[in-house]
């Protein structure tokens, strides 16, 4: 099957302004990282940017959170997540260890948000 790959802004470009985003439009400092919480951002199929925090290092929970926001909870087994690594390559998140590596990479690069891409195979 082919994939529908949603494209988004490069990780490095928007990450510099992510700290100033808030619902009220005020400039507030980003919340401190609690444990392993981290922010993720992706563009849904209607072109709306979705941002949320995930406190888990479980890929299944992250996929569930995104599937919920996409309205595909019943089909979450087919949602593949990818992110851009430091060389600009799209890397598939296949295991919990991959997710931890993506978060650690983002933190070491000083990014406040991991921008995700999702791929849903078409039947």
Backbone as JSON Lines, residues from 0, in Angstrom:
{"i":0,"aa":"X","n":[0.79,-1.19,0.0],"ca":[0.0,0.0,0.0],"c":[0.84,1.26,0.0]}
{"i":1,"aa":"X","n":[0.26,2.28,-0.59],"ca":[0.94,3.57,-0.6],"c":[0.64,4.3,0.71]}
{"i":2,"aa":"X","n":[1.33,5.37,0.92],"ca":[1.15,6.14,2.15],"c":[0.7,7.55,1.83]}
{"i":3,"aa":"X","n":[-0.08,8.09,2.73],"ca":[-0.41,9.51,2.68],"c":[0.52,10.16,3.7]}
{"i":4,"aa":"X","n":[1.47,10.94,3.24],"ca":[2.44,11.53,4.15],"c":[2.13,13.01,4.28]}
{"i":5,"aa":"X","n":[1.84,13.42,5.5],"ca":[1.54,14.83,5.75],"c":[2.85,15.58,5.93]}
{"i":6,"aa":"X","n":[3.02,16.64,5.17],"ca":[4.26,17.4,5.29],"c":[4.08,18.55,6.26]}
{"i":7,"aa":"X","n":[5.15,18.91,6.9],"ca":[5.11,20.0,7.87],"c":[6.38,20.83,7.77]}
{"i":8,"aa":"X","n":[6.41,21.9,8.52],"ca":[7.57,22.77,8.55],"c":[8.76,22.01,9.13]}
{"i":9,"aa":"X","n":[9.93,22.31,8.67],"ca":[11.13,21.67,9.19],"c":[11.25,21.89,10.7]}
{"i":10,"aa":"X","n":[11.77,20.91,11.39],"ca":[11.89,20.98,12.84],"c":[12.65,22.22,13.28]}
{"i":11,"aa":"X","n":[13.79,22.47,12.68],"ca":[14.66,23.55,13.14],"c":[14.07,24.94,12.98]}
{"i":12,"aa":"X","n":[13.21,25.15,11.99],"ca":[12.7,26.48,11.72],"c":[11.72,26.96,12.77]}
{"i":13,"aa":"X","n":[10.7,26.16,13.06],"ca":[9.67,26.63,13.98],"c":[10.05,26.45,15.44]}
{"i":14,"aa":"X","n":[11.03,25.59,15.72],"ca":[11.34,25.3,17.11],"c":[11.81,26.55,17.85]}
{"i":15,"aa":"X","n":[12.37,27.51,17.12],"ca":[12.84,28.73,17.78],"c":[11.7,29.58,18.3]}
{"i":16,"aa":"X","n":[10.53,29.5,17.66],"ca":[9.41,30.33,18.08],"c":[8.4,29.57,18.93]}
{"i":17,"aa":"X","n":[8.58,28.26,19.07],"ca":[7.59,27.45,19.78],"c":[7.39,27.89,21.22]}
{"i":18,"aa":"X","n":[8.43,28.44,21.85],"ca":[8.32,28.82,23.26],"c":[7.33,29.95,23.48]}
{"i":19,"aa":"X","n":[7.09,30.77,22.46],"ca":[6.21,31.92,22.65],"c":[4.75,31.62,22.32]}
{"i":20,"aa":"X","n":[4.47,30.4,21.88],"ca":[3.09,30.03,21.55],"c":[2.28,29.82,22.82]}
{"i":21,"aa":"X","n":[1.09,30.38,22.87],"ca":[0.17,30.07,23.95],"c":[-1.24,30.41,23.5]}
{"i":22,"aa":"X","n":[-2.23,29.86,24.19],"ca":[-3.62,30.03,23.78],"c":[-4.04,31.5,23.85]}
{"i":23,"aa":"X","n":[-3.54,32.24,24.82],"ca":[-3.95,33.63,24.99],"c":[-3.11,34.6,24.15]}
{"i":24,"aa":"X","n":[-2.06,34.07,23.51],"ca":[-1.2,34.94,22.71],"c":[-0.19,35.7,23.54]}
{"i":25,"aa":"X","n":[-0.11,35.4,24.83],"ca":[0.88,36.07,25.68],"c":[2.22,35.37,25.54]}
{"i":26,"aa":"X","n":[3.28,36.1,25.81],"ca":[4.61,35.51,25.76],"c":[4.95,35.01,27.17]}
{"i":27,"aa":"X","n":[4.84,33.7,27.33],"ca":[5.15,33.11,28.62],"c":[6.27,32.1,28.44]}
{"i":28,"aa":"X","n":[7.07,31.91,29.46],"ca":[8.15,30.93,29.34],"c":[7.55,29.53,29.2]}
{"i":29,"aa":"X","n":[8.26,28.63,28.51],"ca":[7.73,27.27,28.36],"c":[7.68,26.58,29.72]}
{"i":30,"aa":"X","n":[6.73,25.68,29.9],"ca":[6.68,24.96,31.17],"c":[7.92,24.09,31.33]}
{"i":31,"aa":"X","n":[8.37,23.9,32.55],"ca":[9.55,23.05,32.75],"c":[9.2,21.61,32.39]}
{"i":32,"aa":"X","n":[10.23,20.88,31.95],"ca":[10.0,19.47,31.62],"c":[9.78,18.71,32.91]}
{"i":33,"aa":"X","n":[8.64,18.03,33.01],"ca":[8.35,17.22,34.18],"c":[8.68,15.79,33.82]}
{"i":34,"aa":"X","n":[9.69,15.23,34.47],"ca":[10.09,13.87,34.14],"c":[10.5,13.81,32.68]}
{"i":35,"aa":"X","n":[9.84,12.96,31.94],"ca":[10.17,12.8,30.53],"c":[9.11,13.41,29.62]}
{"i":36,"aa":"X","n":[8.35,14.38,30.13],"ca":[7.33,15.02,29.3],"c":[8.01,15.79,28.18]}
{"i":37,"aa":"X","n":[7.38,15.77,27.02],"ca":[7.92,16.53,25.9],"c":[6.77,16.94,25.01]}
{"i":38,"aa":"X","n":[6.96,18.02,24.26],"ca":[5.91,18.52,23.38],"c":[6.11,17.97,21.97]}
{"i":39,"aa":"X","n":[4.99,17.67,21.34],"ca":[4.99,17.17,19.98],"c":[4.04,18.05,19.16]}
{"i":40,"aa":"X","n":[4.33,18.15,17.88],"ca":[3.5,18.95,17.01],"c":[3.39,18.23,15.67]}
{"i":41,"aa":"X","n":[2.18,18.25,15.1],"ca":[1.99,17.69,13.77],"c":[0.85,18.44,13.09]}
{"i":42,"aa":"X","n":[0.79,18.3,11.79],"ca":[-0.27,18.95,11.01],"c":[-1.31,17.89,10.66]}
{"i":43,"aa":"X","n":[-2.57,18.16,11.0],"ca":[-3.62,17.18,10.7],"c":[-4.0,17.26,9.22]}
{"i":44,"aa":"X","n":[-4.94,16.39,8.82],"ca":[-5.29,16.3,7.4],"c":[-6.01,17.53,6.89]}
{"i":45,"aa":"X","n":[-6.48,18.4,7.78],"ca":[-7.14,19.64,7.36],"c":[-6.16,20.82,7.39]}
{"i":46,"aa":"X","n":[-4.88,20.53,7.63],"ca":[-3.87,21.57,7.63],"c":[-3.76,22.34,8.93]}
{"i":47,"aa":"X","n":[-4.43,21.85,9.99],"ca":[-4.35,22.53,11.28],"c":[-3.18,21.97,12.08]}
{"i":48,"aa":"X","n":[-2.41,22.86,12.71],"ca":[-1.29,22.42,13.52],"c":[-1.81,21.97,14.89]}
{"i":49,"aa":"X","n":[-1.44,20.78,15.28],"ca":[-1.84,20.22,16.57],"c":[-0.59,20.15,17.45]}
{"i":50,"aa":"X","n":[-0.72,20.6,18.69],"ca":[0.4,20.54,19.62],"c":[-0.08,19.96,20.93]}
{"i":51,"aa":"X","n":[0.7,19.05,21.49],"ca":[0.34,18.44,22.76],"c":[1.6,17.93,23.44]}
{"i":52,"aa":"X","n":[1.49,17.69,24.73],"ca":[2.6,17.12,25.5],"c":[2.3,15.67,25.8]}
{"i":53,"aa":"X","n":[3.35,14.88,25.85],"ca":[3.22,13.47,26.17],"c":[4.23,13.17,27.27]}
{"i":54,"aa":"X","n":[3.76,12.61,28.37],"ca":[4.65,12.35,29.5],"c":[5.19,10.93,29.46]}
{"i":55,"aa":"X","n":[4.79,10.18,28.47],"ca":[5.18,8.78,28.39],"c":[6.29,8.57,27.38]}
{"i":56,"aa":"X","n":[7.04,7.51,27.56],"ca":[8.02,7.1,26.55],"c":[7.48,5.89,25.81]}
{"i":57,"aa":"X","n":[6.16,5.76,25.79],"ca":[5.51,4.65,25.11],"c":[5.05,5.1,23.73]}
{"i":58,"aa":"X","n":[5.57,4.46,22.7],"ca":[5.18,4.8,21.34],"c":[3.7,4.54,21.13]}
{"i":59,"aa":"X","n":[3.18,3.47,21.75],"ca":[1.77,3.14,21.6],"c":[0.89,4.28,22.13]}
{"i":60,"aa":"X","n":[1.28,4.86,23.28],"ca":[0.49,5.97,23.84],"c":[0.57,7.2,22.95]}
{"i":61,"aa":"X","n":[1.74,7.46,22.36],"ca":[1.89,8.6,21.46],"c":[1.03,8.4,20.21]}
{"i":62,"aa":"X","n":[1.06,7.2,19.65],"ca":[0.24,6.9,18.48],"c":[-1.24,7.05,18.83]}
{"i":63,"aa":"X","n":[-1.63,6.57,20.03],"ca":[-3.03,6.7,20.46],"c":[-3.44,8.16,20.54]}
{"i":64,"aa":"X","n":[-2.56,9.0,21.09],"ca":[-2.87,10.43,21.23],"c":[-3.06,11.08,19.86]}
{"i":65,"aa":"X","n":[-2.21,10.71,18.91],"ca":[-2.33,11.29,17.57],"c":[-3.54,10.73,16.84]}
{"i":66,"aa":"X","n":[-3.78,9.42,16.96],"ca":[-4.94,8.8,16.32],"c":[-6.23,9.44,16.83]}
{"i":67,"aa":"X","n":[-6.26,9.74,18.13],"ca":[-7.43,10.4,18.71],"c":[-7.65,11.76,18.06]}
{"i":68,"aa":"X","n":[-6.56,12.52,17.9],"ca":[-6.68,13.86,17.32],"c":[-7.02,13.79,15.83]}
{"i":69,"aa":"X","n":[-6.66,12.7,15.17],"ca":[-6.98,12.53,13.75],"c":[-8.35,11.91,13.54]}
{"i":70,"aa":"X","n":[-8.94,11.39,14.62],"ca":[-10.23,10.71,14.5],"c":[-10.09,9.32,13.93]}
{"i":71,"aa":"X","n":[-8.92,8.71,14.09],"ca":[-8.68,7.37,13.55],"c":[-8.35,6.38,14.67]}
{"i":72,"aa":"X","n":[-8.99,6.55,15.83],"ca":[-8.69,5.67,16.97],"c":[-8.86,4.19,16.63]}
{"i":73,"aa":"X","n":[-9.86,3.88,15.8],"ca":[-10.12,2.49,15.47],"c":[-9.11,1.91,14.48]}
{"i":74,"aa":"X","n":[-8.28,2.76,13.93],"ca":[-7.33,2.32,12.91],"c":[-5.9,2.69,13.3]}
{"i":75,"aa":"X","n":[-5.66,2.86,14.62],"ca":[-4.35,3.37,15.04],"c":[-3.21,2.4,14.75]}
{"i":76,"aa":"X","n":[-3.52,1.11,14.56],"ca":[-2.46,0.14,14.26],"c":[-1.79,0.47,12.92]}
{"i":77,"aa":"X","n":[-2.48,1.22,12.06],"ca":[-1.93,1.55,10.74],"c":[-1.28,2.93,10.69]}
{"i":78,"aa":"X","n":[-1.22,3.64,11.81],"ca":[-0.6,4.96,11.82],"c":[0.89,4.82,12.09]}
{"i":79,"aa":"X","n":[1.7,5.24,11.13],"ca":[3.15,5.24,11.31],"c":[3.61,6.67,11.55]}
{"i":80,"aa":"X","n":[4.49,6.86,12.54],"ca":[5.01,8.19,12.84],"c":[6.46,8.29,12.42]}
{"i":81,"aa":"X","n":[6.82,9.45,11.91],"ca":[8.19,9.72,11.51],"c":[8.61,11.08,12.05]}
{"i":82,"aa":"X","n":[9.92,11.3,12.15],"ca":[10.44,12.62,12.53],"c":[11.69,12.87,11.7]}
{"i":83,"aa":"X","n":[12.12,14.14,11.65],"ca":[13.35,14.49,10.94],"c":[14.52,14.41,11.91]}
{"i":84,"aa":"X","n":[15.56,13.67,11.54],"ca":[16.74,13.6,12.4],"c":[17.66,14.78,12.11]}
{"i":85,"aa":"X","n":[18.84,14.79,12.75],"ca":[19.76,15.93,12.6],"c":[20.33,16.05,11.2]}
{"i":86,"aa":"X","n":[20.21,15.02,10.37],"ca":[20.7,15.1,8.99],"c":[19.56,15.39,8.01]}
{"i":87,"aa":"X","n":[18.35,15.63,8.56],"ca":[17.22,15.95,7.7],"c":[16.52,14.74,7.11]}
{"i":88,"aa":"X","n":[16.91,13.53,7.56],"ca":[16.26,12.32,7.07],"c":[15.0,12.05,7.87]}
{"i":89,"aa":"X","n":[13.98,11.52,7.2],"ca":[12.76,11.1,7.9],"c":[13.0,9.72,8.49]}
{"i":90,"aa":"X","n":[12.82,9.61,9.8],"ca":[13.09,8.37,10.51],"c":[11.79,7.83,11.08]}
{"i":91,"aa":"X","n":[11.52,6.55,10.83],"ca":[10.32,5.9,11.34],"c":[10.47,5.61,12.83]}
{"i":92,"aa":"X","n":[9.44,5.96,13.6],"ca":[9.4,5.59,15.01],"c":[8.73,4.22,15.09]}
{"i":93,"aa":"X","n":[9.53,3.17,15.32],"ca":[9.01,1.81,15.31],"c":[8.94,1.2,16.7]}
{"i":94,"aa":"X","n":[9.74,1.71,17.63],"ca":[9.78,1.15,18.98],"c":[9.82,2.27,20.02]}
{"i":95,"aa":"X","n":[9.61,1.89,21.28],"ca":[9.73,2.87,22.37],"c":[11.13,3.47,22.38]}
{"i":96,"aa":"X","n":[12.14,2.66,22.09],"ca":[13.53,3.15,22.07],"c":[13.71,4.23,21.0]}
{"i":97,"aa":"X","n":[13.04,4.07,19.85],"ca":[13.11,5.08,18.8],"c":[12.53,6.41,19.28]}
{"i":98,"aa":"X","n":[11.42,6.32,20.02],"ca":[10.78,7.52,20.56],"c":[11.71,8.22,21.55]}
{"i":99,"aa":"X","n":[12.31,7.43,22.45],"ca":[13.25,8.0,23.43],"c":[14.41,8.67,22.7]}
{"i":100,"aa":"X","n":[14.92,8.03,21.66],"ca":[16.04,8.6,20.89],"c":[15.64,9.92,20.23]}
{"i":101,"aa":"X","n":[14.4,9.98,19.7],"ca":[13.92,11.21,19.06],"c":[13.83,12.35,20.07]}
{"i":102,"aa":"X","n":[13.32,12.04,21.27],"ca":[13.2,13.06,22.31],"c":[14.58,13.52,22.78]}
{"i":103,"aa":"X","n":[15.47,12.56,23.0],"ca":[16.83,12.91,23.44],"c":[17.54,13.74,22.38]}
{"i":104,"aa":"X","n":[17.35,13.4,21.12],"ca":[17.95,14.18,20.03],"c":[17.43,15.62,20.05]}
{"i":105,"aa":"X","n":[16.11,15.76,20.22],"ca":[15.51,17.09,20.24],"c":[16.04,17.9,21.41]}
{"i":106,"aa":"X","n":[16.11,17.27,22.58],"ca":[16.62,17.99,23.77],"c":[18.07,18.41,23.58]}
{"i":107,"aa":"X","n":[18.9,17.51,23.04],"ca":[20.32,17.84,22.86],"c":[20.51,18.95,21.84]}
{"i":108,"aa":"X","n":[19.57,19.06,20.9],"ca":[19.65,20.12,19.88],"c":[19.02,21.43,20.39]}
{"i":109,"aa":"X","n":[18.42,21.39,21.59],"ca":[17.81,22.58,22.15],"c":[16.41,22.84,21.65]}
{"i":110,"aa":"X","n":[15.8,21.84,20.99],"ca":[14.45,22.01,20.49],"c":[13.44,21.78,21.59]}
{"i":111,"aa":"X","n":[12.36,22.56,21.59],"ca":[11.3,22.42,22.6],"c":[10.16,21.55,22.1]}
{"i":112,"aa":"X","n":[10.15,21.26,20.81],"ca":[9.07,20.5,20.2],"c":[9.65,19.5,19.2]}
{"i":113,"aa":"X","n":[9.1,18.29,19.16],"ca":[9.44,17.34,18.11],"c":[8.32,17.42,17.08]}
{"i":114,"aa":"X","n":[8.66,17.76,15.84],"ca":[7.67,17.82,14.78],"c":[7.55,16.43,14.17]}
{"i":115,"aa":"X","n":[6.33,15.91,14.16],"ca":[6.07,14.57,13.67],"c":[5.38,14.61,12.32]}
{"i":116,"aa":"X","n":[5.6,13.57,11.56],"ca":[4.91,13.33,10.3],"c":[4.15,12.01,10.49]}
{"i":117,"aa":"X","n":[2.98,11.9,9.92],"ca":[2.3,10.62,10.04],"c":[2.01,10.05,8.66]}
{"i":118,"aa":"X","n":[2.02,8.75,8.59],"ca":[1.82,8.02,7.36],"c":[0.75,6.97,7.62]}
{"i":119,"aa":"X","n":[-0.35,7.05,6.88],"ca":[-1.43,6.08,7.02],"c":[-1.56,5.34,5.69]}
{"i":120,"aa":"X","n":[-1.22,4.05,5.68],"ca":[-1.33,3.29,4.42],"c":[-2.76,3.33,3.9]}
{"i":121,"aa":"X","n":[-2.91,3.5,2.61],"ca":[-4.23,3.51,2.0],"c":[-4.57,2.11,1.54]}
{"i":122,"aa":"X","n":[-5.82,1.72,1.71],"ca":[-6.21,0.35,1.34],"c":[-6.89,0.31,-0.01]}
